[in-house]
């Protein structure tokens, strides 16, 4: 270290000038006649930095921490008060260089719902649920009350699968009084626009309410079908839908006992696959008739039967067996389910 | 969401749990506590009570009667005595934390980079049982670098040497993380021990830890004065080992520098090894800017000079080296984003 009396001219007021520290250092070095290169070597500080420091070009120096260290080392080396000059330098650069910001690199967020939106949605949802709960509680409602009333017509359909059909003027005026349960024998008789009962299996019939009123023709004589009951008789024990139905078409029910339902019945002697289509091709039934069960064909015109086991089926028209469609295991397509043709044995498609 | 709410009521704090001193920084208030990490325990009928913590306890160090024990719960930068350390942390938190606020504080504590998972857990649990709501750990070199104002988050290499009481941490940092760190268990304590050993060996005089520390602070130097001078001298007092009576003698800077040669060379070695492991790009950054010294050891005179000669790099001493670590920890506490980053470790 080179001995040099401490300089008294480094005062607060001289600090205002940017570069004052560098100037002080340079003056001191020149006064000592020291070489910058030598000093740079001794202090291990690059000459460029020392020159920048002396010239007051503080932007060329590395971060403030390092620059302050350089100033302190350099000043101490020149025999100046390092801490004092370092303090002076700090005042000079204050305001010019903000302290290093702590911006850590963080991984880029994958595209996800922003947290705020998530919270908002959750809160809204919570309010909505609470609102519904409160509304229901306040009115003493249950969820089923919120579902609109079933339209009357549909309601009947739902409760009575084969609704009594309104009398078709052209038909036999045969609305059935009863709900007509599965009533293969029921509804479609009138050939109205009402939906025909999809299918009825005889083995289920025992469980269903009595079928509609018997017709004058004596149809419905199928063995399994319980004896037809008059509409009046069926009425009272029936539940509301039945009454409703009666309301819709009470008169004909009383006037003329409905006509039959079905004339054709398919009975399975052995498990046989059957498929019945309407004339338009709508599928009425496709299933395997297990041995002993039977299927009452709806009284509809143009129905066609396809079976995979012609010999396994016994077809009855008005309770009387007709000639078999084919041998056991034979496949028959498009058998016309027409009573007359079946009787005549000409039902098989050509 | 709630943590921010609580944050408004609690005095979140940053703690530099050092071997020698514990510093506490409270968010928005700065450094509020700086006391030695010493606890005095009073033992009666087999039960232990804390008698004093901090400055008071340090006065008792080495001067206690049988029923009082003055303990430094941290050794080599980590907790050596779990229970005592917990008591100490509790004491400091209670002293600093506003009792009126009902929320527990969030606490950031720095740990040596070389500490094991068990040691970290011990520190974390101590703070939790002392009433912390959440504990974050930050590695000491990172805290020191932030506190020294180094551009740690920038893509440029910075080297920091933190000479603490128990450990010396050498680390190269870049992009907000530690690229390479080396932690040697040499620090102020080892220097004190070296001074004690030297005086006993050469002068048959036994001095206490406190005296040794005082000698180090007054005339300690990393290298002997040039031109064969003896440098500054100091009177030291202790017990003569030969005839067992208290004795006084005069010791010089040169002698102390000799005694400190071993710990100082260990520090230099650590720095050199760290430099060897530094990637070339970072080494290029460090050549220009050099090394920054922090920690109490940076105050040892001529340590920068010795390091500069050993490495050929410019060596700067950070401003307020003693509080760099706690300032950096506090800075991390002040910036919530930083805490989120710390949370991942």
Interface residues (C-beta under 8 A of the other chain):
Chain A: X43 X44 X45 X46 X49 X62 X63 X64 X65 X66 X68 X69 X70 X72 X73 X86 X90 X99 X100 X101 X102 X103 X104 X105 X106 X119
Chain B: X1 X146 X148 X149 X150 X151 X152 X153 X154 X175 X176 X288 X289 X290 X292 X304 X308 X311 X312 X313 X314 X315 X316 X317 X318 X319 X331 X332 X335 X337 X338 X340 X341
